[in-house]
Amino acid sequence: MPSAPVTALPRLVRTQAELRAALAVWRHEGHRIGLVPTMGALHEGHLSLIRRAGEEADRVAVSIFVNPLQFGPKEDLSRYPRDLEGDLAKCGLAGADLVFQPEPAEIYPEGFQTHVEVERLSQGLCGASRPGHFRGVATVVTKLLCLFGAEVAVFGQKDFQQLRVIERLAQDLSIPTRIVGAPIVREPDGLAMSSRNAYLSSDERRRALSLSQGIAAARTLFQGGETRPDPLRTAVLDRLASSGVRPDYVELRDPATLEPLAAAGPDARLLVAAFVGTTRLLDNASLGEGRP
Ligand code: PAF
């Protein structure tokens, strides 16, 4: 009987000192390093980032750190899904060589008082409903980019505003790591993959489809010649309303600056955040691209 393929688990390191030592060996051997920062609870979307990092680099490291700084006081920090054992196995299958899983005190030791703020790009959209969120993201990502000194770091486009914030901070702070944005990975029915999908009941899971369906409806309108933001946004809002999903925002934005647009072109980004029950989900797409 053929035996099942054996996948090596990535090496697990928990301290900055261990990490620096492991990275020094890779560098000495001349390897290009790829980094995939995550908060764990890995799904196929994360695995696509790990595979992408493997295409861009010789050695792939994944960080798993549920970053307290990016959660507001009433958000889901304590109940955020955690599954280290499952994550390590998935990282191995996707080709990661190393996982860095620090304790909060390793990242924010006593006396920590330096934060990174990307000013304009962090305002509006998720920044408006989650004050301080992008300051927390920018701070931890800056630390991770400095710690790893990777050639490339891969982030998902599902968190589109986050991606723009990270690109900006890398550029503004002269961090040489190349930032790559990888496409959203979707369930077969169109739902964008997210660790927070684990919170959904089966009824909520069904209603959550209204985000991608709303984007698809707006895209159909756009293909029919509609370029005014309001009717395009209304197509999404109507779809959310008919599923009992509460919008946080539905916005049509310039894909580079995230500024509002007076009229949509094919690159215009339609960005949606909405509450399905108590779970806040995100989705986005370019109006000109294929199905969301
Ligand atoms: O997208 C995430 O999982 C997080 O915001 C990140 C980039 C790992 C920073 O904590």
py3Dmol code that shows the C-alpha trace and the ligand (Angstrom):
import py3Dmol

protein = """\
ATOM      1  CA  MET A   1       0.000   0.000   0.000  1.00  0.00           C
ATOM      2  CA  PRO A   2       1.506   3.409  -0.911  1.00  0.00           C
ATOM      3  CA  SER A   3       2.240   5.442   2.191  1.00  0.00           C
ATOM      4  CA  ALA A   4       0.882   8.976   2.605  1.00  0.00           C
ATOM      5  CA  PRO A   5       3.434  11.689   1.736  1.00  0.00           C
ATOM      6  CA  VAL A   6       5.276  12.932   4.798  1.00  0.00           C
ATOM      7  CA  THR A   7       5.509  16.703   5.068  1.00  0.00           C
ATOM      8  CA  ALA A   8       8.166  18.169   7.310  1.00  0.00           C
ATOM      9  CA  LEU A   9       6.863  20.551   9.946  1.00  0.00           C
ATOM     10  CA  PRO A  10       8.501  23.965   9.819  1.00  0.00           C
ATOM     11  CA  ARG A  11      10.898  24.855  12.599  1.00  0.00           C
ATOM     12  CA  LEU A  12       9.093  26.711  15.414  1.00  0.00           C
ATOM     13  CA  VAL A  13      10.928  29.597  17.072  1.00  0.00           C
ATOM     14  CA  ARG A  14       9.527  31.814  19.781  1.00  0.00           C
ATOM     15  CA  THR A  15      12.185  34.387  20.613  1.00  0.00           C
ATOM     16  CA  GLN A  16      13.870  37.137  18.633  1.00  0.00           C
ATOM     17  CA  ALA A  17      17.281  35.669  19.535  1.00  0.00           C
ATOM     18  CA  GLU A  18      16.415  32.226  18.111  1.00  0.00           C
ATOM     19  CA  LEU A  19      14.925  33.871  15.051  1.00  0.00           C
ATOM     20  CA  ARG A  20      17.995  36.017  14.372  1.00  0.00           C
ATOM     21  CA  ALA A  21      20.229  32.950  14.670  1.00  0.00           C
ATOM     22  CA  ALA A  22      18.105  30.945  12.204  1.00  0.00           C
ATOM     23  CA  LEU A  23      17.957  33.830   9.738  1.00  0.00           C
ATOM     24  CA  ALA A  24      21.726  34.381   9.984  1.00  0.00           C
ATOM     25  CA  VAL A  25      22.308  30.792   8.845  1.00  0.00           C
ATOM     26  CA  TRP A  26      19.981  31.255   5.864  1.00  0.00           C
ATOM     27  CA  ARG A  27      21.717  34.491   4.915  1.00  0.00           C
ATOM     28  CA  HIS A  28      25.139  32.906   5.277  1.00  0.00           C
ATOM     29  CA  GLU A  29      23.973  30.195   2.876  1.00  0.00           C
ATOM     30  CA  GLY A  30      22.929  32.891   0.408  1.00  0.00           C
ATOM     31  CA  HIS A  31      19.178  32.286   0.598  1.00  0.00           C
ATOM     32  CA  ARG A  32      16.587  34.926  -0.264  1.00  0.00           C
ATOM     33  CA  ILE A  33      14.039  35.095   2.539  1.00  0.00           C
ATOM     34  CA  GLY A  34      10.277  35.449   2.108  1.00  0.00           C
ATOM     35  CA  LEU A  35       8.046  36.485   5.025  1.00  0.00           C
ATOM     36  CA  VAL A  36       4.312  35.929   5.495  1.00  0.00           C
ATOM     37  CA  PRO A  37       3.015  37.784   8.579  1.00  0.00           C
ATOM     38  CA  THR A  38      -0.212  36.277   9.967  1.00  0.00           C
ATOM     39  CA  MET A  39      -2.304  36.108  13.101  1.00  0.00           C
ATOM     40  CA  GLY A  40      -2.728  32.333  12.719  1.00  0.00           C
ATOM     41  CA  ALA A  41      -6.002  30.392  12.296  1.00  0.00           C
ATOM     42  CA  LEU A  42      -4.643  29.758   8.843  1.00  0.00           C
ATOM     43  CA  HIS A  43      -6.889  29.036   5.875  1.00  0.00           C
ATOM     44  CA  GLU A  44      -6.348  28.513   2.185  1.00  0.00           C
ATOM     45  CA  GLY A  45      -5.932  32.276   1.700  1.00  0.00           C
ATOM     46  CA  HIS A  46      -2.886  32.309   3.982  1.00  0.00           C
ATOM     47  CA  LEU A  47      -1.527  29.173   2.333  1.00  0.00           C
ATOM     48  CA  SER A  48      -1.674  30.927  -1.035  1.00  0.00           C
ATOM     49  CA  LEU A  49       0.490  33.704   0.488  1.00  0.00           C
ATOM     50  CA  ILE A  50       3.000  31.114   1.736  1.00  0.00           C
ATOM     51  CA  ARG A  51       3.145  29.463  -1.696  1.00  0.00           C
ATOM     52  CA  ARG A  52       3.576  32.867  -3.312  1.00  0.00           C
ATOM     53  CA  ALA A  53       6.454  33.667  -0.935  1.00  0.00           C
ATOM     54  CA  GLY A  54       7.987  30.332  -1.954  1.00  0.00           C
ATOM     55  CA  GLU A  55       7.903  31.432  -5.597  1.00  0.00           C
ATOM     56  CA  GLU A  56       9.648  34.694  -4.726  1.00  0.00           C
ATOM     57  CA  ALA A  57      12.258  33.438  -2.234  1.00  0.00           C
ATOM     58  CA  ASP A  58      14.394  30.396  -1.303  1.00  0.00           C
ATOM     59  CA  ARG A  59      13.290  30.137   2.318  1.00  0.00           C
ATOM     60  CA  VAL A  60       9.866  31.028   3.690  1.00  0.00           C
ATOM     61  CA  ALA A  61       9.117  32.198   7.225  1.00  0.00           C
ATOM     62  CA  VAL A  62       5.618  32.694   8.637  1.00  0.00           C
ATOM     63  CA  SER A  63       4.926  34.784  11.720  1.00  0.00           C
ATOM     64  CA  ILE A  64       1.938  33.875  13.860  1.00  0.00           C
ATOM     65  CA  PHE A  65       1.145  36.644  16.316  1.00  0.00           C
ATOM     66  CA  VAL A  66      -2.285  37.817  17.417  1.00  0.00           C
ATOM     67  CA  ASN A  67      -1.226  41.427  17.762  1.00  0.00           C
ATOM     68  CA  PRO A  68      -2.982  43.026  20.754  1.00  0.00           C
ATOM     69  CA  LEU A  69      -2.152  46.539  19.501  1.00  0.00           C
ATOM     70  CA  GLN A  70      -4.477  46.275  16.507  1.00  0.00           C
ATOM     71  CA  PHE A  71      -7.587  45.270  18.487  1.00  0.00           C
ATOM     72  CA  GLY A  72      -9.892  47.874  20.033  1.00  0.00           C
ATOM     73  CA  PRO A  73     -11.095  47.429  23.642  1.00  0.00           C
ATOM     74  CA  LYS A  74     -14.460  45.981  22.500  1.00  0.00           C
ATOM     75  CA  GLU A  75     -13.020  43.759  19.760  1.00  0.00           C
ATOM     76  CA  ASP A  76     -12.363  40.029  19.558  1.00  0.00           C
ATOM     77  CA  LEU A  77      -8.735  39.761  20.818  1.00  0.00           C
ATOM     78  CA  SER A  78      -9.464  37.166  23.524  1.00  0.00           C
ATOM     79  CA  ARG A  79     -11.689  34.993  21.339  1.00  0.00           C
ATOM     80  CA  TYR A  80      -9.668  35.348  18.119  1.00  0.00           C
ATOM     81  CA  PRO A  81      -9.303  31.749  16.804  1.00  0.00           C
ATOM     82  CA  ARG A  82      -5.997  30.071  17.731  1.00  0.00           C
ATOM     83  CA  ASP A  83      -4.757  26.663  16.516  1.00  0.00           C
ATOM     84  CA  LEU A  84      -0.955  26.415  16.607  1.00  0.00           C
ATOM     85  CA  GLU A  85      -0.790  22.684  15.931  1.00  0.00           C
ATOM     86  CA  GLY A  86      -3.075  22.902  12.905  1.00  0.00           C
ATOM     87  CA  ASP A  87      -1.275  26.021  11.687  1.00  0.00           C
ATOM     88  CA  LEU A  88       2.130  24.331  11.826  1.00  0.00           C
ATOM     89  CA  ALA A  89       0.856  21.393   9.772  1.00  0.00           C
ATOM     90  CA  LYS A  90      -0.682  23.749   7.197  1.00  0.00           C
ATOM     91  CA  CYS A  91       2.500  25.823   7.018  1.00  0.00           C
ATOM     92  CA  GLY A  92       4.453  22.630   6.344  1.00  0.00           C
ATOM     93  CA  LEU A  93       2.085  21.586   3.563  1.00  0.00           C
ATOM     94  CA  ALA A  94       2.326  25.019   1.940  1.00  0.00           C
ATOM     95  CA  GLY A  95       6.140  24.903   2.028  1.00  0.00           C
ATOM     96  CA  ALA A  96       7.055  27.169   4.965  1.00  0.00           C
ATOM     97  CA  ASP A  97      10.457  26.468   6.520  1.00  0.00           C
ATOM     98  CA  LEU A  98      10.083  28.368   9.782  1.00  0.00           C
ATOM     99  CA  VAL A  99       7.306  29.697  12.008  1.00  0.00           C
ATOM    100  CA  PHE A 100       7.931  32.549  14.455  1.00  0.00           C
ATOM    101  CA  GLN A 101       5.329  32.534  17.218  1.00  0.00           C
ATOM    102  CA  PRO A 102       6.345  35.031  19.900  1.00  0.00           C
ATOM    103  CA  GLU A 103       4.626  35.855  23.173  1.00  0.00           C
ATOM    104  CA  PRO A 104       3.292  39.445  23.366  1.00  0.00           C
ATOM    105  CA  ALA A 105       6.123  40.401  25.793  1.00  0.00           C
ATOM    106  CA  GLU A 106       8.679  39.342  23.186  1.00  0.00           C
ATOM    107  CA  ILE A 107       7.264  41.907  20.755  1.00  0.00           C
ATOM    108  CA  TYR A 108       6.196  44.555  23.270  1.00  0.00           C
ATOM    109  CA  PRO A 109       8.556  44.289  26.244  1.00  0.00           C
ATOM    110  CA  GLU A 110       8.129  46.495  29.258  1.00  0.00           C
ATOM    111  CA  GLY A 111       8.902  50.077  28.387  1.00  0.00           C
ATOM    112  CA  PHE A 112       7.804  49.724  24.759  1.00  0.00           C
ATOM    113  CA  GLN A 113       6.680  53.160  23.537  1.00  0.00           C
ATOM    114  CA  THR A 114       7.354  53.497  19.821  1.00  0.00           C
ATOM    115  CA  HIS A 115       4.481  53.377  17.345  1.00  0.00           C
ATOM    116  CA  VAL A 116       4.186  53.768  13.614  1.00  0.00           C
ATOM    117  CA  GLU A 117       1.351  55.778  12.110  1.00  0.00           C
ATOM    118  CA  VAL A 118       0.650  56.025   8.391  1.00  0.00           C
ATOM    119  CA  GLU A 119      -1.383  59.179   8.455  1.00  0.00           C
ATOM    120  CA  ARG A 120      -3.716  59.671   5.475  1.00  0.00           C
ATOM    121  CA  LEU A 121      -4.087  56.087   4.264  1.00  0.00           C
ATOM    122  CA  SER A 122      -5.141  54.969   7.747  1.00  0.00           C
ATOM    123  CA  GLN A 123      -8.046  57.398   7.872  1.00  0.00           C
ATOM    124  CA  GLY A 124     -11.518  56.448   6.651  1.00  0.00           C
ATOM    125  CA  LEU A 125     -12.809  52.983   5.684  1.00  0.00           C
ATOM    126  CA  CYS A 126     -11.649  50.510   8.387  1.00  0.00           C
ATOM    127  CA  GLY A 127      -9.678  53.295  10.069  1.00  0.00           C
ATOM    128  CA  ALA A 128     -12.915  55.175  10.799  1.00  0.00           C
ATOM    129  CA  SER A 129     -14.680  52.280  12.506  1.00  0.00           C
ATOM    130  CA  ARG A 130     -11.567  50.807  14.161  1.00  0.00           C
ATOM    131  CA  PRO A 131      -9.666  53.759  15.689  1.00  0.00           C
ATOM    132  CA  GLY A 132      -6.039  52.833  16.360  1.00  0.00           C
ATOM    133  CA  HIS A 133      -6.257  49.624  14.312  1.00  0.00           C
ATOM    134  CA  PHE A 134      -3.831  50.654  11.578  1.00  0.00           C
ATOM    135  CA  ARG A 135      -1.444  52.170  14.118  1.00  0.00           C
ATOM    136  CA  GLY A 136      -1.284  48.700  15.683  1.00  0.00           C
ATOM    137  CA  VAL A 137      -0.880  46.981  12.309  1.00  0.00           C
ATOM    138  CA  ALA A 138       1.767  49.450  11.125  1.00  0.00           C
ATOM    139  CA  THR A 139       3.730  49.114  14.367  1.00  0.00           C
ATOM    140  CA  VAL A 140       3.837  45.323  14.410  1.00  0.00           C
ATOM    141  CA  VAL A 141       4.483  45.017  10.670  1.00  0.00           C
ATOM    142  CA  THR A 142       7.348  47.521  10.907  1.00  0.00           C
ATOM    143  CA  LYS A 143       8.840  45.449  13.729  1.00  0.00           C
ATOM    144  CA  LEU A 144       8.448  42.219  11.761  1.00  0.00           C
ATOM    145  CA  LEU A 145       9.955  43.715   8.596  1.00  0.00           C
ATOM    146  CA  CYS A 146      12.934  45.016  10.608  1.00  0.00           C
ATOM    147  CA  LEU A 147      13.381  41.739  12.478  1.00  0.00           C
ATOM    148  CA  PHE A 148      13.267  39.471   9.445  1.00  0.00           C
ATOM    149  CA  GLY A 149      15.049  41.686   6.907  1.00  0.00           C
ATOM    150  CA  ALA A 150      13.340  39.558   4.264  1.00  0.00           C
ATOM    151  CA  GLU A 151      13.715  40.198   0.554  1.00  0.00           C
ATOM    152  CA  VAL A 152       9.967  39.937   0.120  1.00  0.00           C
ATOM    153  CA  ALA A 153       6.879  39.982   2.355  1.00  0.00           C
ATOM    154  CA  VAL A 154       3.485  38.816   1.106  1.00  0.00           C
ATOM    155  CA  PHE A 155       0.103  40.166   2.281  1.00  0.00           C
ATOM    156  CA  GLY A 156      -3.422  39.441   1.098  1.00  0.00           C
ATOM    157  CA  GLN A 157      -5.515  41.891  -0.894  1.00  0.00           C
ATOM    158  CA  LYS A 158      -8.595  41.068   1.156  1.00  0.00           C
ATOM    159  CA  ASP A 159      -7.292  43.608   3.667  1.00  0.00           C
ATOM    160  CA  PHE A 160      -6.841  46.116   0.880  1.00  0.00           C
ATOM    161  CA  GLN A 161      -6.432  49.241   3.017  1.00  0.00           C
ATOM    162  CA  GLN A 162      -3.955  47.364   5.227  1.00  0.00           C
ATOM    163  CA  LEU A 163      -1.930  46.440   2.140  1.00  0.00           C
ATOM    164  CA  ARG A 164      -1.738  50.084   1.051  1.00  0.00           C
ATOM    165  CA  VAL A 165      -0.753  51.158   4.590  1.00  0.00           C
ATOM    166  CA  ILE A 166       2.042  48.568   4.657  1.00  0.00           C
ATOM    167  CA  GLU A 167       3.344  49.491   1.202  1.00  0.00           C
ATOM    168  CA  ARG A 168       3.436  53.124   2.305  1.00  0.00           C
ATOM    169  CA  LEU A 169       5.267  52.514   5.575  1.00  0.00           C
ATOM    170  CA  ALA A 170       7.884  50.353   3.850  1.00  0.00           C
ATOM    171  CA  GLN A 171       8.470  53.110   1.328  1.00  0.00           C
ATOM    172  CA  ASP A 172       8.404  55.988   3.833  1.00  0.00           C
ATOM    173  CA  LEU A 173      10.729  54.265   6.326  1.00  0.00           C
ATOM    174  CA  SER A 174      13.133  53.022   3.608  1.00  0.00           C
ATOM    175  CA  ILE A 175      12.562  49.388   4.542  1.00  0.00           C
ATOM    176  CA  PRO A 176      14.036  47.469   1.603  1.00  0.00           C
ATOM    177  CA  THR A 177      11.679  44.450   1.803  1.00  0.00           C
ATOM    178  CA  ARG A 178       9.552  44.220  -1.347  1.00  0.00           C
ATOM    179  CA  ILE A 179       5.853  44.165  -0.433  1.00  0.00           C
ATOM    180  CA  VAL A 180       3.712  41.858  -2.566  1.00  0.00           C
ATOM    181  CA  GLY A 181      -0.098  41.907  -2.547  1.00  0.00           C
ATOM    182  CA  ALA A 182      -1.649  38.534  -3.404  1.00  0.00           C
ATOM    183  CA  PRO A 183      -5.206  38.050  -4.721  1.00  0.00           C
ATOM    184  CA  ILE A 184      -8.152  37.203  -2.497  1.00  0.00           C
ATOM    185  CA  VAL A 185      -8.855  33.482  -2.216  1.00  0.00           C
ATOM    186  CA  ARG A 186     -12.557  32.606  -2.215  1.00  0.00           C
ATOM    187  CA  GLU A 187     -14.710  29.674  -1.242  1.00  0.00           C
ATOM    188  CA  PRO A 188     -16.311  27.985  -4.286  1.00  0.00           C
ATOM    189  CA  ASP A 189     -19.501  30.035  -3.700  1.00  0.00           C
ATOM    190  CA  GLY A 190     -17.578  33.325  -3.681  1.00  0.00           C
ATOM    191  CA  LEU A 191     -17.160  34.107   0.033  1.00  0.00           C
ATOM    192  CA  ALA A 192     -13.748  35.688   0.635  1.00  0.00           C
ATOM    193  CA  MET A 193     -11.707  33.457   2.966  1.00  0.00           C
ATOM    194  CA  SER A 194     -11.127  34.941   6.406  1.00  0.00           C
ATOM    195  CA  SER A 195     -10.190  33.573   9.827  1.00  0.00           C
ATOM    196  CA  ARG A 196     -13.315  35.326  11.127  1.00  0.00           C
ATOM    197  CA  ASN A 197     -15.557  33.144   8.920  1.00  0.00           C
ATOM    198  CA  ALA A 198     -15.095  30.583  11.725  1.00  0.00           C
ATOM    199  CA  TYR A 199     -17.423  32.732  13.875  1.00  0.00           C
ATOM    200  CA  LEU A 200     -20.375  32.406  11.462  1.00  0.00           C
ATOM    201  CA  SER A 201     -23.380  30.187  12.182  1.00  0.00           C
ATOM    202  CA  SER A 202     -24.692  28.297   9.161  1.00  0.00           C
ATOM    203  CA  ASP A 203     -27.388  30.929   8.629  1.00  0.00           C
ATOM    204  CA  GLU A 204     -24.813  33.734   8.887  1.00  0.00           C
ATOM    205  CA  ARG A 205     -22.489  31.868   6.533  1.00  0.00           C
ATOM    206  CA  ARG A 206     -25.297  31.900   3.933  1.00  0.00           C
ATOM    207  CA  ARG A 207     -26.031  35.594   4.502  1.00  0.00           C
ATOM    208  CA  ALA A 208     -22.314  36.478   4.322  1.00  0.00           C
ATOM    209  CA  LEU A 209     -22.451  35.677   0.617  1.00  0.00           C
ATOM    210  CA  SER A 210     -24.231  39.002   0.130  1.00  0.00           C
ATOM    211  CA  LEU A 211     -20.849  40.795   0.231  1.00  0.00           C
ATOM    212  CA  SER A 212     -19.409  39.059  -2.840  1.00  0.00           C
ATOM    213  CA  GLN A 213     -22.822  38.939  -4.516  1.00  0.00           C
ATOM    214  CA  GLY A 214     -23.274  42.674  -3.980  1.00  0.00           C
ATOM    215  CA  ILE A 215     -19.868  43.347  -5.532  1.00  0.00           C
ATOM    216  CA  ALA A 216     -20.801  41.114  -8.479  1.00  0.00           C
ATOM    217  CA  ALA A 217     -24.066  43.065  -8.928  1.00  0.00           C
ATOM    218  CA  ALA A 218     -22.169  46.375  -8.941  1.00  0.00           C
ATOM    219  CA  ARG A 219     -19.739  44.996 -11.467  1.00  0.00           C
ATOM    220  CA  THR A 220     -22.583  43.940 -13.753  1.00  0.00           C
ATOM    221  CA  LEU A 221     -23.977  47.490 -13.527  1.00  0.00           C
ATOM    222  CA  PHE A 222     -20.539  48.920 -14.325  1.00  0.00           C
ATOM    223  CA  GLN A 223     -20.209  46.627 -17.333  1.00  0.00           C
ATOM    224  CA  GLY A 224     -23.590  47.942 -18.486  1.00  0.00           C
ATOM    225  CA  GLY A 225     -22.118  51.472 -18.523  1.00  0.00           C
ATOM    226  CA  GLU A 226     -22.870  52.811 -15.023  1.00  0.00           C
ATOM    227  CA  THR A 227     -19.950  54.820 -13.628  1.00  0.00           C
ATOM    228  CA  ARG A 228     -21.654  56.922 -10.934  1.00  0.00           C
ATOM    229  CA  PRO A 229     -20.527  55.845  -7.449  1.00  0.00           C
ATOM    230  CA  ASP A 230     -23.968  56.067  -5.831  1.00  0.00           C
ATOM    231  CA  PRO A 231     -25.826  53.540  -8.031  1.00  0.00           C
ATOM    232  CA  LEU A 232     -22.822  51.204  -7.853  1.00  0.00           C
ATOM    233  CA  ARG A 233     -22.719  51.457  -4.057  1.00  0.00           C
ATOM    234  CA  THR A 234     -26.491  51.045  -3.876  1.00  0.00           C
ATOM    235  CA  ALA A 235     -26.260  47.743  -5.763  1.00  0.00           C
ATOM    236  CA  VAL A 236     -24.121  46.406  -2.912  1.00  0.00           C
ATOM    237  CA  LEU A 237     -26.185  48.027  -0.140  1.00  0.00           C
ATOM    238  CA  ASP A 238     -29.412  46.520  -1.558  1.00  0.00           C
ATOM    239  CA  ARG A 239     -27.896  43.043  -1.619  1.00  0.00           C
ATOM    240  CA  LEU A 240     -26.654  43.405   1.983  1.00  0.00           C
ATOM    241  CA  ALA A 241     -30.056  44.708   3.118  1.00  0.00           C
ATOM    242  CA  SER A 242     -31.923  41.812   1.529  1.00  0.00           C
ATOM    243  CA  SER A 243     -29.723  39.408   3.547  1.00  0.00           C
ATOM    244  CA  GLY A 244     -30.117  41.308   6.806  1.00  0.00           C
ATOM    245  CA  VAL A 245     -26.423  42.271   6.788  1.00  0.00           C
ATOM    246  CA  ARG A 246     -25.507  45.639   8.317  1.00  0.00           C
ATOM    247  CA  PRO A 247     -23.043  47.662   6.244  1.00  0.00           C
ATOM    248  CA  ASP A 248     -20.128  49.374   7.935  1.00  0.00           C
ATOM    249  CA  TYR A 249     -19.074  50.967   4.654  1.00  0.00           C
ATOM    250  CA  VAL A 250     -19.462  50.441   0.917  1.00  0.00           C
ATOM    251  CA  GLU A 251     -17.066  52.726  -0.919  1.00  0.00           C
ATOM    252  CA  LEU A 252     -15.676  53.244  -4.383  1.00  0.00           C
ATOM    253  CA  ARG A 253     -12.062  54.388  -4.125  1.00  0.00           C
ATOM    254  CA  ASP A 254      -8.953  55.104  -6.114  1.00  0.00           C
ATOM    255  CA  PRO A 255      -6.939  51.859  -5.846  1.00  0.00           C
ATOM    256  CA  ALA A 256      -3.636  53.622  -5.064  1.00  0.00           C
ATOM    257  CA  THR A 257      -4.599  56.556  -2.839  1.00  0.00           C
ATOM    258  CA  LEU A 258      -7.918  55.186  -1.491  1.00  0.00           C
ATOM    259  CA  GLU A 259      -9.411  58.642  -2.100  1.00  0.00           C
ATOM    260  CA  PRO A 260     -13.122  58.777  -3.115  1.00  0.00           C
ATOM    261  CA  LEU A 261     -13.825  58.795  -6.854  1.00  0.00           C
ATOM    262  CA  ALA A 262     -16.227  61.043  -8.762  1.00  0.00           C
ATOM    263  CA  ALA A 263     -16.681  58.359 -11.445  1.00  0.00           C
ATOM    264  CA  ALA A 264     -15.645  54.730 -11.725  1.00  0.00           C
ATOM    265  CA  GLY A 265     -13.134  53.366 -14.215  1.00  0.00           C
ATOM    266  CA  PRO A 266     -12.106  49.699 -14.539  1.00  0.00           C
ATOM    267  CA  ASP A 267      -9.429  50.049 -11.826  1.00  0.00           C
ATOM    268  CA  ALA A 268     -11.789  51.622  -9.301  1.00  0.00           C
ATOM    269  CA  ARG A 269     -11.823  49.567  -6.114  1.00  0.00           C
ATOM    270  CA  LEU A 270     -15.140  48.721  -4.525  1.00  0.00           C
ATOM    271  CA  LEU A 271     -14.541  48.122  -0.827  1.00  0.00           C
ATOM    272  CA  VAL A 272     -17.085  46.615   1.548  1.00  0.00           C
ATOM    273  CA  ALA A 273     -17.120  46.032   5.304  1.00  0.00           C
ATOM    274  CA  ALA A 274     -20.263  44.637   6.885  1.00  0.00           C
ATOM    275  CA  PHE A 275     -21.542  42.975  10.036  1.00  0.00           C
ATOM    276  CA  VAL A 276     -23.059  39.536   9.652  1.00  0.00           C
ATOM    277  CA  GLY A 277     -24.507  39.138  13.134  1.00  0.00           C
ATOM    278  CA  THR A 278     -21.628  40.390  15.280  1.00  0.00           C
ATOM    279  CA  THR A 279     -18.908  39.316  12.843  1.00  0.00           C
ATOM    280  CA  ARG A 280     -17.369  42.059  10.764  1.00  0.00           C
ATOM    281  CA  LEU A 281     -16.306  40.843   7.319  1.00  0.00           C
ATOM    282  CA  LEU A 282     -14.418  42.546   4.493  1.00  0.00           C
ATOM    283  CA  ASP A 283     -14.441  42.124   0.744  1.00  0.00           C
ATOM    284  CA  ASN A 284     -13.270  44.172  -2.212  1.00  0.00           C
ATOM    285  CA  ALA A 285     -12.642  43.986  -5.919  1.00  0.00           C
ATOM    286  CA  SER A 286     -11.776  46.074  -8.920  1.00  0.00           C
ATOM    287  CA  LEU A 287     -14.849  46.848 -10.981  1.00  0.00           C
ATOM    288  CA  GLY A 288     -13.081  45.795 -14.172  1.00  0.00           C
ATOM    289  CA  GLU A 289     -11.764  42.412 -13.069  1.00  0.00           C
ATOM    290  CA  GLY A 290     -13.463  38.932 -13.297  1.00  0.00           C
ATOM    291  CA  ARG A 291     -15.846  37.587 -10.695  1.00  0.00           C
ATOM    292  CA  PRO A 292     -15.110  38.711  -7.106  1.00  0.00           C
TER     293      PRO A 292
END
"""
ligand_1 = """\
10
PAF
O -3.567 40.660 8.252
C -3.184 40.214 9.358
O -3.300 39.025 9.649
C -2.557 41.165 10.367
O -3.172 42.410 10.338
C -1.037 41.288 10.219
C -0.641 41.885 8.886
C -0.390 39.921 10.381
C -0.479 42.205 11.311
O -0.778 41.725 12.576
"""
view = py3Dmol.view(width=600, height=400)
view.addModel(protein, "pdb")
view.setStyle({"model": 0}, {"cartoon": {"style": "trace"}})
view.addModel(ligand_1, "xyz")
view.setStyle({"model": 1}, {"stick": {}})
view.zoomTo()
view.show()
